[in-house]
Amino acid sequence: MPGRTVTVRESGPYARTIGVGPHRLSADEPEPIGTDAGPTPVELLLGALGACTSMTVRMYAERKGWDLTHVDVTLRMDSRNGPHKRIVKDVEICGDLDGEQISRLATIAEHCPVQRMLGDSVHVDTRAVARPGPTAAAAA
């Protein structure tokens, strides 16, 4: 399936409307620069990375037939390295999974297409946290 074209149109001083097929998203800068009509471009990038990571982990687990209950991703920028930006990506993997499965899903979480597109230009620290599924929790 070929990728769709993304359009960006001005809708305020810094506010933008992003169009992808039938979908509309907003982007802006927080006050006092903008009107906070939507996430900043960096926040949209983090959202894209988180969504891609979650979808990639889910697809892999389904292909393997593993009992992945859900996968949640939390991301933030860490600028403590001065001009060298770093993304901290916490991936919560929940389900009736053994240590080997969790380890493999953590590895897969580092290789989603968006993260590969970022390449070496941005360092991404992926930290996987396993949460037991209902069966494992009931047995404990």
Backbone as JSON, one array per atom type, in Angstrom:
{
  "sequence": "MPGRTVTVRESGPYARTIGVGPHRLSADEPEPIGTDAGPTPVELLLGALGACTSMTVRMYAERKGWDLTHVDVTLRMDSRNGPHKRIVKDVEICGDLDGEQISRLATIAEHCPVQRMLGDSVHVDTRAVARPGPTAAAAA",
  "N": [[0.85, -1.17, 0.0], [0.78, 2.11, -0.98], [2.18, 5.02, 0.62], [0.23, 7.65, 2.06], [-0.22, 11.07, 1.11], [0.74, 13.76, 3.17], [-0.63, 16.75, 4.3], [-0.04, 20.11, 5.36], [-1.49, 22.89, 6.74], [-1.75, 26.36, 7.46], [-3.51, 27.51, 10.31], [-3.68, 29.41, 12.16], [-1.64, 31.76, 14.0], [0.61, 30.11, 14.83], [-0.62, 27.74, 14.84], [-1.49, 24.72, 13.19], [-3.14, 22.75, 10.73], [-3.19, 19.41, 10.09], [-3.45, 17.2, 7.5], [-4.33, 13.92, 6.6], [-5.3, 11.79, 4.35], [-8.67, 11.16, 5.1], [-8.39, 12.17, 7.64], [-7.91, 14.62, 10.24], [-5.59, 16.47, 12.03], [-4.28, 18.47, 14.7], [-1.72, 20.89, 15.3], [0.37, 22.92, 17.33], [1.94, 25.53, 19.23], [2.56, 25.85, 22.73], [1.01, 28.32, 24.93], [2.93, 31.18, 25.86], [3.56, 31.53, 23.21], [2.08, 30.22, 21.15], [-1.35, 29.15, 20.76], [-1.92, 26.81, 21.97], [-3.46, 24.92, 20.58], [-3.13, 22.34, 19.87], [-0.97, 19.41, 20.02], [2.62, 19.97, 20.17], [4.96, 19.98, 17.39], [7.11, 18.27, 18.14], [5.9, 16.72, 20.12], [3.99, 15.44, 18.56], [5.7, 13.85, 17.02], [6.72, 12.18, 19.03], [4.34, 10.9, 19.68], [3.86, 9.54, 17.27], [6.05, 7.79, 17.26], [5.5, 6.31, 19.59], [2.99, 5.14, 18.97], [3.71, 3.59, 16.74], [5.59, 1.86, 17.9], [3.96, 0.45, 19.75], [2.1, -0.76, 17.98], [3.84, -2.36, 16.44], [4.88, -4.16, 18.33], [2.48, -5.43, 19.09], [1.67, -6.61, 16.6], [3.76, -8.44, 16.19], [3.52, -10.13, 18.45], [0.97, -11.2, 17.97], [1.43, -12.56, 15.56], [3.09, -14.55, 16.49], [1.37, -15.84, 18.14], [1.22, -15.29, 20.84], [0.18, -14.57, 24.24], [-0.46, -11.62, 24.62], [-1.74, -9.19, 26.54], [-2.0, -6.35, 26.66], [-0.17, -3.5, 25.39], [1.46, -0.69, 26.44], [2.82, 2.51, 25.84], [4.97, 5.01, 26.95], [6.36, 8.14, 26.44], [9.03, 10.57, 26.5], [10.92, 13.57, 26.09], [14.33, 13.93, 26.8], [16.54, 16.2, 27.7], [18.91, 16.39, 29.06], [21.41, 15.89, 28.16], [22.49, 18.15, 27.05], [22.85, 19.68, 23.92], [22.39, 17.33, 22.61], [19.76, 15.51, 22.0], [17.56, 13.18, 23.57], [15.34, 10.49, 23.54], [13.21, 9.05, 25.85], [11.75, 6.02, 26.16], [9.31, 4.18, 27.5], [8.1, 0.98, 27.64], [5.38, -0.84, 28.4], [4.67, -4.09, 28.85], [2.14, -6.34, 28.9], [0.74, -9.4, 29.91], [0.27, -13.01, 29.72], [3.14, -14.09, 29.62], [6.36, -15.54, 29.12], [9.75, -15.1, 30.35], [11.52, -15.15, 28.14], [9.84, -14.51, 25.99], [9.04, -11.92, 26.72], [11.51, -10.62, 26.66], [12.07, -10.83, 23.91], [9.97, -9.31, 22.82], [10.64, -6.83, 23.89], [12.97, -6.32, 22.48], [11.92, -6.2, 19.88], [10.4, -3.89, 20.19], [12.27, -1.91, 19.93], [12.71, -1.67, 17.26], [10.79, -0.57, 15.55], [9.25, 0.79, 12.56], [9.21, 3.7, 12.61], [11.16, 4.36, 14.51], [13.37, 3.28, 13.24], [13.46, 5.01, 11.07], [14.24, 7.35, 12.33], [16.81, 6.71, 12.88], [20.24, 7.11, 13.66], [20.17, 9.71, 14.42], [18.75, 10.56, 16.61], [18.94, 9.55, 19.92], [17.35, 6.8, 21.35], [16.19, 5.57, 24.29], [14.98, 2.59, 25.16], [12.91, 1.13, 27.46], [11.73, -1.71, 28.81], [8.95, -2.92, 30.6], [7.56, -5.55, 32.26], [4.33, -6.79, 32.85], [2.32, -9.01, 34.61], [-0.14, -11.19, 33.15], [-3.71, -11.91, 33.52], [-3.93, -14.66, 34.24], [-1.39, -15.37, 35.24], [-1.23, -13.54, 37.35], [-3.3, -14.4, 38.99], [-2.35, -16.85, 39.82], [-0.3, -16.18, 41.47]],
  "CA": [[0.0, 0.0, 0.0], [1.6, 3.31, -1.01], [1.9, 5.98, 1.68], [-0.61, 8.78, 1.7], [0.4, 12.38, 1.22], [0.38, 14.55, 4.35], [-0.65, 18.19, 4.03], [-0.03, 20.97, 6.54], [-2.02, 24.21, 6.4], [-1.82, 27.31, 8.57], [-4.85, 27.76, 10.82], [-3.49, 30.43, 13.18], [-0.25, 32.23, 13.95], [1.48, 28.93, 14.83], [-1.47, 26.56, 14.74], [-1.5, 24.07, 11.88], [-4.03, 21.61, 10.52], [-2.48, 18.37, 9.36], [-4.4, 16.31, 6.83], [-3.85, 12.63, 6.1], [-6.53, 11.17, 3.87], [-9.84, 11.81, 5.7], [-8.1, 12.52, 9.03], [-7.4, 15.94, 10.53], [-4.9, 16.61, 13.31], [-3.85, 19.85, 14.97], [-0.42, 21.12, 15.93], [0.52, 24.3, 17.75], [2.89, 25.76, 20.31], [1.83, 26.28, 23.93], [1.04, 29.74, 25.24], [2.44, 32.39, 25.22], [3.96, 31.6, 21.8], [0.91, 29.84, 20.36], [-2.62, 29.1, 21.51], [-2.03, 25.44, 22.49], [-4.58, 24.29, 19.88], [-2.8, 20.95, 19.62], [0.38, 19.07, 20.45], [3.72, 20.57, 19.42], [5.51, 19.03, 16.43], [7.9, 17.23, 18.83], [4.95, 15.82, 20.77], [3.42, 14.6, 17.5], [6.72, 12.86, 16.7], [6.71, 11.2, 20.12], [3.11, 10.11, 19.51], [4.07, 8.63, 16.14], [6.99, 6.75, 17.71], [4.8, 5.45, 20.55], [1.97, 4.35, 18.26], [4.41, 2.62, 15.9], [6.16, 0.85, 18.8], [2.87, -0.38, 20.26], [1.57, -1.58, 16.88], [4.85, -3.34, 16.04], [4.9, -5.21, 19.37], [1.22, -6.16, 18.97], [1.7, -7.44, 15.39], [4.71, -9.53, 16.39], [2.93, -11.06, 19.41], [-0.13, -11.9, 17.3], [2.02, -13.49, 14.59], [3.64, -15.67, 17.26], [0.3, -16.47, 18.93], [1.5, -15.07, 22.26], [-0.91, -13.97, 25.0], [-0.18, -10.23, 24.99], [-2.99, -8.55, 26.93], [-1.9, -5.01, 26.08], [1.14, -2.84, 25.41], [1.35, 0.76, 26.59], [4.1, 3.18, 25.63], [5.07, 6.36, 27.47], [7.57, 8.75, 25.89], [9.35, 11.94, 26.87], [12.22, 14.07, 25.66], [15.3, 14.15, 27.88], [17.57, 17.08, 27.13], [19.99, 16.56, 30.02], [22.69, 15.75, 27.45], [22.76, 19.4, 26.34], [22.25, 19.75, 22.6], [22.1, 15.98, 22.12], [18.45, 15.12, 22.51], [17.36, 11.77, 23.81], [13.95, 10.11, 23.82], [13.05, 7.94, 26.79], [10.55, 5.28, 25.73], [8.96, 3.09, 28.41], [7.14, 0.07, 27.01], [4.79, -1.75, 29.37], [4.21, -5.3, 28.16], [1.27, -7.05, 29.83], [0.17, -10.64, 29.42], [0.81, -14.27, 30.22], [4.33, -14.26, 28.8], [7.54, -15.94, 29.89], [10.87, -14.16, 30.25], [12.06, -15.13, 26.78], [8.88, -13.77, 25.15], [9.13, -10.51, 27.1], [12.78, -10.14, 26.13], [11.95, -10.69, 22.46], [9.09, -8.17, 22.55], [11.41, -5.62, 24.21], [13.86, -6.11, 21.33], [11.07, -5.77, 18.76], [9.99, -2.52, 20.47], [13.34, -1.0, 19.51], [12.91, -1.75, 15.82], [9.61, -0.2, 14.77], [9.65, 1.6, 11.4], [9.48, 5.11, 12.91], [12.46, 4.44, 15.18], [14.38, 3.04, 12.21], [13.55, 6.25, 10.29], [15.02, 8.32, 13.11], [18.2, 6.29, 12.75], [21.17, 7.5, 14.71], [20.1, 11.14, 14.67], [18.19, 10.74, 17.95], [19.11, 8.36, 20.75], [16.11, 6.37, 21.99], [16.35, 4.58, 25.36], [13.77, 1.8, 25.31], [12.9, 0.4, 28.72], [10.55, -2.58, 28.84], [8.45, -3.34, 31.91], [6.59, -6.63, 32.08], [3.23, -6.9, 33.82], [1.69, -10.32, 34.4], [-1.51, -11.25, 32.68], [-4.66, -12.34, 34.55], [-3.66, -16.02, 34.69], [-0.19, -15.35, 36.06], [-1.53, -12.79, 38.55], [-4.17, -15.22, 39.85], [-1.55, -17.95, 40.34], [0.68, -15.65, 42.43]],
  "C": [[0.89, 1.24, 0.0], [1.2, 4.26, 0.11], [1.05, 7.13, 1.18], [0.18, 10.07, 1.85], [-0.14, 13.09, 2.45], [0.42, 16.01, 3.95], [-0.68, 18.95, 5.34], [-0.45, 22.37, 6.1], [-2.03, 25.09, 7.65], [-3.28, 27.49, 8.98], [-4.82, 28.78, 11.95], [-2.04, 30.87, 13.12], [0.77, 31.08, 13.94], [0.68, 27.64, 14.73], [-1.46, 26.03, 13.3], [-2.53, 22.95, 11.89], [-3.3, 20.64, 9.62], [-3.53, 17.43, 8.78], [-3.71, 15.06, 6.32], [-5.1, 11.87, 5.65], [-7.72, 11.89, 4.49], [-9.59, 12.34, 7.11], [-7.55, 13.93, 9.15], [-6.8, 15.96, 11.93], [-4.54, 18.07, 13.48], [-2.46, 19.84, 15.57], [-0.33, 22.59, 16.27], [1.66, 24.36, 18.76], [2.08, 26.18, 21.53], [1.91, 27.8, 24.1], [2.33, 30.05, 25.98], [2.82, 32.48, 23.73], [2.77, 31.33, 20.89], [-0.32, 29.87, 21.22], [-2.88, 27.71, 22.09], [-3.22, 24.71, 21.89], [-4.33, 22.82, 19.58], [-1.4, 20.67, 20.14], [1.42, 19.81, 19.61], [4.21, 19.55, 18.39], [6.34, 17.92, 17.1], [6.98, 16.24, 19.52], [4.27, 14.91, 19.75], [4.41, 13.51, 17.09], [6.78, 11.78, 17.77], [5.48, 10.3, 20.01], [3.25, 9.11, 18.38], [4.99, 7.48, 16.53], [6.3, 5.78, 18.67], [3.76, 4.56, 19.89], [2.63, 3.25, 17.43], [5.0, 1.5, 16.76], [5.08, -0.1, 19.28], [2.31, -1.3, 19.18], [2.55, -2.68, 16.47], [4.91, -4.49, 17.04], [3.64, -6.06, 19.26], [1.24, -7.1, 17.77], [2.62, -8.65, 15.57], [4.11, -10.59, 17.34], [1.79, -11.85, 18.77], [0.38, -12.93, 16.3], [2.56, -14.73, 15.28], [2.57, -16.42, 18.06], [0.5, -16.32, 20.42], [0.36, -14.32, 22.92], [-0.51, -12.59, 25.52], [-1.52, -9.57, 25.27], [-3.04, -7.13, 26.38], [-0.46, -4.51, 26.18], [0.89, -1.34, 25.44], [2.74, 1.37, 26.47], [4.0, 4.61, 26.15], [6.39, 6.94, 27.0], [7.77, 10.15, 26.41], [10.73, 12.29, 26.31], [13.07, 14.28, 26.89], [16.43, 14.97, 27.28], [18.72, 17.31, 28.1], [21.36, 16.45, 29.36], [23.03, 17.02, 26.66], [22.09, 19.39, 24.98], [21.89, 18.38, 22.01], [20.82, 15.48, 22.77], [18.36, 13.6, 22.62], [15.89, 11.55, 24.1], [13.98, 8.94, 24.79], [11.7, 7.3, 26.47], [10.34, 4.11, 26.67], [7.85, 2.27, 27.78], [6.66, -0.91, 28.07], [4.14, -2.9, 28.62], [3.43, -6.14, 29.16], [0.71, -8.31, 29.17], [0.78, -11.85, 30.09], [1.98, -14.67, 29.33], [5.49, -14.7, 29.68], [8.67, -14.93, 29.64], [11.45, -14.05, 28.85], [11.14, -14.34, 25.84], [8.96, -12.27, 25.45], [10.41, -9.9, 26.54], [12.71, -9.91, 24.62], [11.07, -9.5, 22.1], [9.8, -6.84, 22.86], [12.37, -5.3, 23.06], [13.07, -5.6, 20.13], [10.65, -4.32, 18.94], [11.03, -1.49, 20.04], [13.47, -0.89, 18.0], [11.65, -1.42, 15.01], [10.05, 0.71, 13.62], [9.95, 3.06, 11.71], [10.84, 5.26, 13.59], [13.59, 4.19, 14.18], [14.55, 4.28, 11.34], [14.38, 7.3, 11.01], [16.51, 7.99, 13.05], [19.03, 6.7, 13.94], [21.09, 8.97, 15.06], [19.55, 11.45, 16.06], [18.41, 9.44, 18.72], [17.79, 8.05, 21.45], [16.45, 5.3, 23.02], [15.03, 3.87, 25.52], [13.88, 0.99, 26.59], [11.6, -0.4, 28.79], [10.24, -2.96, 30.28], [7.4, -4.39, 31.66], [5.55, -6.59, 33.2], [2.57, -8.25, 33.56], [0.26, -10.19, 33.9], [-2.41, -11.78, 33.78], [-4.37, -13.74, 35.09], [-2.46, -16.05, 35.62], [-0.45, -14.62, 37.39], [-2.37, -13.61, 39.52], [-3.38, -16.35, 40.5], [-0.6, -17.48, 41.43], [0.14, -15.51, 43.81]]
}
